Amino acid sequence: MKLKLVREHDNSKEHTHGKLFINDVGFCHTLEDKERKVKIKGKTAIPCGTYKVIVSMSARFNQLMPLLLNVPNFTGVRIHSGNTDQDTEGCILVGLYLHDGFITKSRITYIELMKRINSARAKKEDITIEII
C-alpha cells in the first residue's frame, strides 16, 4: 500500500494542510504542524521523504496505530485523528473536511484508513508514505 501526502502551502504560521492519497486515489485531507527549517519540539511537521509505516501499540493512545519509521530527528510520529495543530505534536491528522486550521470528521476518516491499512497488512503488503 502506498500512501502519498501532498502538502499545500498556505502561509499559515501554525499548520500545514495536505491531501492524502492511497495508491494514487484521493482519500482525505490532512493537517500537520507548520513546516520549519529548524525543528521546534511539538510544533514542526516532519521532513518530506518516504517512510515505512508499521502498526504498533501507542502508549499515549493505548491502541494499535500507524507509526512512521526512521523519520530524521523525530520519534513516535503517527497518523491519527484530531482537529487542530494543537492535536498533532508532529503527527499527521486525517479528516474529510478542512477549514482554515481545522479538520473535521477526523475520527470516522481515521477508522476507514485503519481498515484499509489492516487489509493491506493482512495481504502482507509493505506500507509506505511519501510526503511531498
N, C-alpha and C positions, 0 to 999 in steps of 0.2 A: 504494500500500500504506500502510495506516495502522497504526502501532504505537501502543499505549497502555500506559503503565506506571502501575499504580495502587499507590502506596506504602502500606504498612501500618505504623502507628506502634506500636512495642513497647517504648518507653522504654529501648532499648539505648543504651549510651554510645558505641559504636563503629561500628554498622552500621544499615542500613535494609533491611528486607525489602520485597518487592513482587511483583506478578504482572504478566506481560507478555501482552498480547492482540494478535493480528494480525487486523485487520479485524473487531474486536469478538468474536473467538473466543479463548478462553483458550489460551495456548501453553505458558508455563513460569513458573517462579519467577525472581526477580531478587534480587541482593544488591548494595548500594551502600554507600559511606561514610555516615556519620551526616549528617542534615540539620542545618545550623547557620545561625544568623543572620549570623555573621561567618565568612568563609572562612578555613580553615586549610589551607595547601597540602598536597595529597595525603591529606587526611582529611575532606573535605567533599563531600557529594552536590551535584549541580548543581541550580540553581533549577527549580521547577516551571515548565512552559510547553510550547510546541510548537516543535519544532525540525526543520529539514530534515535528512535523512540522506542522505549520499552514501557511495560505496565508494571508498576511496583506499588507496594504499600506506602502511603503517605502517612507519616506520623502526625502531621498537622491536621489533616482531614480525616484520618482514621478510615481510609478506604483505598482500594486499588485505583490508581490514576496514571495517566500517561506522564512519562518523565523523559526529558531530552538529555542525552548523554554527551559528555565531553564539550560542554559549552565553555569557551575560554573565559576565565575569571568569574564564573558563576557556578553555583551548585543548587540542586533542588529545583530546577526550572521545570514547571509542569504546565499542562493545558488544563484549564478548569473553568468553572462558572464564576461569575462576578459581574458587577455593574459599572464600576468606575476604576480609574487608575489607582485609587486607594486600595483596591482589592488585588492588585497584581503582584507587587514586590518582585518584578522581573519576569513574572509568568505571562502566559498568553490566555486571555479571556475570550470565550466564544459566545455568540448570540445571533439572533435573527435580525434584529433591528438596531440601527446605530443612529444615535443623535449626538450632538457635539459633546464629546467626552463621556457619553453614557451608552451602555449597551443593554438591550432588553431581551427577554425570552432566553436568557442565558442557561438556565437550568435544563430546559427541555432540549436546547441545542446541544448541550454537553452530553446529555443522556443518549441522544441519537448518535453523536460522534463516538461515544464509548461502544455502542452496539456495533458500529462499523469497524472500529479498531479490534474489538473482540472477535468479530467474524474473520478479519484478516489474520489474527493470532491463531484462530482455530485451524486455518488453512496453512499455518506455519510460514506466512509471508513476512518478509522483513518490512518494517515500518520506518519511514524516514520523513523528515520535514525539511523542506528547503525554504529559507527565509530570504526574500529579495526585496 
